[in-house]
Amino acid sequence: MYQAAKAVLVTAGLAPDSGKTHAFTIAELEKRFVLTGLVPRDVGTAINEVTKMRAITDYAARCARPHP
């Protein structure tokens, strides 16, 4: 979803690289496209849900350590 959000911003002539995080890119997409009605709200909701799932799995994997 991050890459798709970044592609939308770049295609629209915006520079998402000013904040090189997933959260910044998703927030920009929401601010500029979802809240203005250019992208349906349910798409914004789906992107937020997938972003939450990504964070959970990424950080859970980092915290999981094999027991000796």
Secondary structure, 3 states (H helix, E strand, C coil): CHHHHHHHHHHCCCCHHHCCCHHHHHHHHHHHHHCCCCCCHHHHHHHHHHHHHHHHHHHHHHHCCCCC
